[in-house]
Every structure is written in C-alpha cells, then in structure tokens.
Amino acid sequence: MQFLGGNMNQNKKVALIRGDNRKENIRRCLELVREDLAPVKKAKNILVKPNLVALKPDFANTHVEAIEAVIEFIRMLAPDTPITVGESSASAFYRGLPTTKVFEDYDYYRLVKKYCNVSLTDFDDDKEVLHSPILSVVGDTHLRITKRAQEFDYKISLAIPKTHNFAIATFGIKNMAGLVLRQDMAMIHGMKGGVEVDAPKTLLDRLPPGTVSKARRKLPPWLINFLFRQYPAYRKSVKMIHRNIAELATRTWPDLVILDGFVCMENNGPVDGTPVDMKIAVASADPVKADGVAARAIGFEPQEIGYLYYLQNEERRGEYSLEGLVGDDLNQVKKKFKRHGTYDIQCQWK
C-alpha cells in the first residue's frame, strides 16, 4: 500500500560535497541536483522533517543551520510556498517532555522569525491517524502515523548519517519515522506489541515508557549491549525492523533526502554514539540513492542494510548504485565507522 507519494526514481542524480561550511555544503549539493527538484515549484505545502532524536548530545540532532540552508534554497525555487518544519521527538516523550522543548533547546524558533511563511509543528498529540502494519516478536500488529502527513505534497527528510542499535545504520528514509505517534515509535524495532488494548504484549510493553531510554543514560553502553545480547527477543527483532522500516517507508516516502554529515555518529548510535567530523553533505530526489551514498561514506555497503536492500530489490522504490553521482570523490571522503556494539547480531537480519 502507498498513500504518501513517491515512486521509482529513475535516472536521478545524487550529490556528495565535502567542505568546511555546513550551509554551503548543503547549498552546493542541492544546486547539483537542482534539475531533479522541479516538483518543489508546484508544491502547495512543503514539509522539512529534521531528526530530533535526542535531548543531548547536540550532534545527534539536525542542526538549525542545516534547516536554514534548505529553506533558503527552496525559496529560490518556491518563493511563497508554506514550509513546515515538523517533528515528533521520542526521546522527549520518554522524559515526559513535548517536542517543542527540543525546538526551544536547539534554537528552532528562530526559523519562524527569520523566514516568511515558515512554521514549526509537532505531531505529539495528533488524534487522527493512519495505520501501518508491522511485524513484532509477538505477532503481526500495526503502528499509527499522523494523518497530517497527507497534507504535505512535498516532503524533505533532513537527517544525519549514524550507526543504529537495531537497523545497523540510519539515514534519510528511516528519519521519516518521526511521523509515527511517539508512543508507537519503539514498535518499529519489533520488540513491542503495541499500546492499544487489544495489542499483543511483550516484556517491554509492560515496562513504564522510557525505561530502556533511562537505562541507556544511567548504565554504560557495554552493559546495555550485553543485556540486549542476552534477550532472545532482540535477536528476533533485528530480522523484523528492516521489513518494518521498508513497509513504513512506502507510507511516509520523502520526495527529497538531504543528509547533513558535517558531524556524523559512530559506535553506539543513534543517540549514545561518538561524533565523527566528516564535513560532508549528500542530497538526492532518489532517497534510496541518497542513503546508499551516505552508507558508503561511513563505511557500509548499502546491501548490508536490510531496509535499503528491500526498498531497492523488492519494493523498487529507488536504487543505490553510484550512477549519477556528482560532486566530490566518494573514495576521498569515506571512512570506516566503528560499528554498533551489537553489529554482529544486527547483521543477522537476512
């Protein structure tokens, strides 16, 4: 099923730029793929979806200057079209805080003051939802996506390349999971059955919200990773999360992926990892291609990341070849990131 746009992106360019200025990197990337961005001119309602996964560290979140770069470029193509910067922060939810708190902490409100017809919105308390089926360790269930996602006819995912504690790595496509209701986000991993009355339950469903998040803050990463290794449901869930992301992606498909890799994250991402100064940006109107280049830039092959494999080879949503790569030399910028502490288990998704 598909209802939020997107189709096979053939012959799209993908840009890779390395430089010492975050905003200029993104601007140059977008200029290189400008011919693929014509649909922006016809859009009536544009969404920019950042990645605000953490309250801290700051490098885990999309920098406000990256959003400024995107807004300024869009304004050259669509001077008056409403632009919404929208997000729902799971980490804030686990602390009992609204996403607006993260907007405030990361200076996002300056966007509304600085640019015309730009607004901020959170999806924290949305009541009207759309269902997306997922796999879980206790059987098939579903999670809820904000119905407001349908209001946007051009969606931009602005994310950060990072390692991930379930899905090996995360880029622009997975970032769209922020359109899922916050209380349902953890279900994507496959280790929870759901919050609704008739949903199947797992051990994690019975724990208070945010228990694992709090444990990650208080316990050393090696201990958390050790405990996950001992949990049989984790080994099962790593086979499910890639299917779940691919399924969700068909409902939240971005029209454009921009990856701000000025500072990326390795090791225990997507929140508790360590920073890597890459000083790169990637952009493409083929989200699979954008994520594929970013994966290579941080030392992975796209086909080892299950959801990218499924989206190219089964869903035919795009392709992660290097055909159409413009800008800087990938071989000159790529690094091999330190894998997540449970990487060997995560690789068993096949």
N, C-alpha and C positions, 0 to 999 in steps of 0.2 A: 504494500500500500504506500502511496505517496500523496501528500497534500500540501507540502510547504515549498514546492518549487524544486528546480534542479533536474538535469538530465545528463546524458553522456556528453562530456566536454571534450570534443574532438579538436585537435589542432590548436589548443590553447597554449600560449606562452607561459613560462614560469621564470620569474626574475630572482636573481640572487645578487645581493650587494653587500660589500663589506666596507665600512668606513668609520670614522671617529665621531660622527654626529648621528644620534638616533633618528631624529626627524628627517634629516637629509637622506639617510639610508632608505627609509620608507618612501619618501617622495620619489627618489630615483627608481625604486622598484616599481612603483605604480606608473611612473612615466614609461617604463619599458614595456609594460603590459597594457598600456592605455587603449590600444585598439580593441582589446577584449572587454573593455569596460563600458561600451556603448549603452547597455541596458540601464546604467545609472541615470542617464539623461531622461529616460522615460519613467523612472520610478516616481511613485507618489508618496511613499513612506519608507524611509531607509532606517534600518537597524544596524548599529555598530555594537557587537557583542564582545566586550572585553573578557578577560579572565581574572576574576577577583576571588580566587580560591582560598586566600589566607588573610588573616588579620595581620600577621607578620610571618616571615620576613618580607620586606618590601619588594625584593626581586622576584617573589613568587607571583606578583600581581602585574597586570598590564599597566605600564607607566602612563601617566596622563599626557605626557608629551607625544607618545605614540598615537593616542587618540587625536590629539591636535593635528598631527601630520595627516591623518586620514581625513579629518573634517576639512582641512584646508585644500586637500587635493579634490575631494568631492565637490567643493564649492566652485572649482574651476569648470566642472562638468555640469553641475546642477546647482546653480546659484541660490535657489529659493526653496528647494525641496526640504520638507521637515526631516531632520535627523534625530533619531532617538538613540541614546546610549543606554542600553538595558542589560541588567544582570540580576542574578539571584545568588547570593553567597552562602554556600553550605557551611563553611567554617563559622560565619557569623551566626547562622542558625543554631549550630551546636553550642554556641556560647550564649544563646538567648538574645542575640542582637539582630537588628534589622540590617539589610544590605545598605541602607542609607548611612549607617555608621561607617562602613567601609568607603563609601563615596566621600564622606567627610574627611576621613583619615588620609585618603590618597589624593585630596585636592581636586576631586572631580567636579565640584560645583563651580569651579572657575570656568568650565566649558560653557555653562549656561550664560555666564556673564560676558564671556569673551566673544561668542559667536551668535549670530542671529538664527532663529528658528532651530535651535538645538535644545533638546530637553534630556533630562535624566529620568529613568524609571526603574523600579524594581518589580520583580514578579513574585515577591514574597507571599502575598496574601490573595493571589488570584483564585477565584472560585470556579470560573468556567474553564473546563479542562478538556483535553483530548487524550485518548488512551493509546499507549504504545505497548504491545506485547513484549515480554522479556522471559528469559529463562532464569530459573533460580535453583538452588540446591534442594528445594522442597517442591519443585514442580513449576509448571508454567503459570505466570501471573502477568500483571501489567503495571506500568507506572503512568503518572499523569503529567502531561505537558500543558503549559499555559495556552489557552485558546488564543490569547492575544498575539501569539507568534504568527497567526494567519494575517494579521493586519499589515505586516511588512512585506512589500513586494520586492525588496532588495535587501538581502541580509549579508552583513560582513562579519566574519569571525576574526577577531584581532587577539591572537594568543601568543604564548611563549613556548618554545621547544623545551621539553622537560622529560626526564625519566619518570616512570609511574610505578606505583606499588601494586597494581593489578594488570595493567594493559601494556607493560613494557615501556611505552613512551606515549606522550600526549602532545598534540599539535592543534591545528585549527578545527578539524572535524569534531573531535571529542569535546572541544570547548563549547560546542552548542548545547551540551548537556545542561548548561545553565538555564535553559528554557523549561527544564523539568521542575516541578514543585520541589521546594527544598527538602521537605520531609521524605520525598521519594528518591532523592539523588543517589543515596547509598545502594539502592536496589539494583542499579546498573551493574554493580560488581557481581551480582548473582548470589550473594551471601545472605540476602534478606528477602523475606517473602512479601512484605508489604504492610502498610499501616491500616488498611481498611479492615472492617470487622471480619469479613469472610476470607481474608487473605491467609494463605498458609504461613506458619510462623517458624522462625529459626531461633537459635540462641541469641543472635544479635538483635532480633526483633524484640526480645523480651528485656533487653538491657535499656536503661534510660537513654534518650537521644544524646549523642555526643560522647558516649562512654569511650569508644575507641579513639576519638579525637583527643579527649582529655588524657588518655593513657599515652598517646604519642608525645604529648607535651611534657609529661612527667617522667616517663621511662626512657632509657637510652634506646636509640634505634635498633641496636643489635638485639636487644631483649624483645622488642616488639616483633622484629622479623623472626626471631626464634619461636615465639609463641604462635605466629601465623603458620610457620612451618609445621608445627605440631597439630594444627587444626585441620582435620580432613576436609571440611567444607571449603577451605581456601584452595586446596588442590583441585577440587571440583569446579570452583567458581572461575578459575583462570581459563577454563575451557568455554565458559559461558559469556564472559564480559565482552569478548570481541564480537560475538554474534549479537549481543545486546546493543553495542555501540553501532554496529552496521545497521541494525533494524531502526534504532532511534534516528540515525543519520538520514534515513530516507524521509523522515518526518520533519527534520529541522535543518535541511540541507542549506548550507551557505552559498551565496552566489559568488562570493569572493573570500579567499583566505589570505590574511596578512599575518606573517609571523615575525614578531619583534624579538630577534635573537641578540639584542645588544648585550644583555646578560641572560644566559640560559641557566638550567639547573641539572646537575648530575647526582648520582648516588640515590639517596632516599627521597626522590621527588614523589608527588608534585608539590609538596609543602615543606618537607623536612630535609631537603637535599642541600647541596652546596653550590654556590654560584660559579659560573664559568663565563669569563668575559670573551664573548665571541664577536661582538660588534658587527652582526650581520642582520639582514632582513630578507624575507622571502615573500613573494606575492604571486598569486595566480587565480584566474577565474575557473580553473580546474582544481577544486580542493584536494583531490587525491594527489595531483601532481605537486601542489604546494607542500603537502605533508610529506610526500616522498622525498623531495629535495631536502627538506628540513631534517628528515630522519637520517639521510646520508650525511648531512653536515655534522650531526652529533654522533656519528659512528655506527649507525644501524643500517641494515638493508630493509627497504620497505616491506618486502615479502615476509620478513620475520615478525612483523607486527600484524596480528591476525585480522583486525578490522580493516586495515588497508588492503590486505590480501583479498578479503571477502568483497570489499567495495569495488575493487578492480575486476576480479575474476569471476564473481558470481552476480553481483548487482549491476556491473557495467556502468558504474557512476562516473568513472574517470579512469585515468591511468597514470602510473607513477614512473614511466620511462623518463629519460632525460631529454627526449626530443622536445625542441622548443625552448631549451634553457638559454637564457640570455643574461648578460651582466658579467659578474666575476667568475673566476675559475673555481669550481667546486673543490677540486683537488688541493687548491691553495688555502682554502679556509676550513676544511673539515677537520674535526678532532674526534678521537675515540673517547666518548664519555664513560666514566665509571658507572657500571650498571647498578640497578637497584639491588639491595641485599637479598631479594628473593627472585632475582632474574632467572636463575636456573629452573625454578618451578613455573614461573610465568611462561617460559618457552614451551611448556607442555600443552599449549592451547590447541594444538592440531588434533 
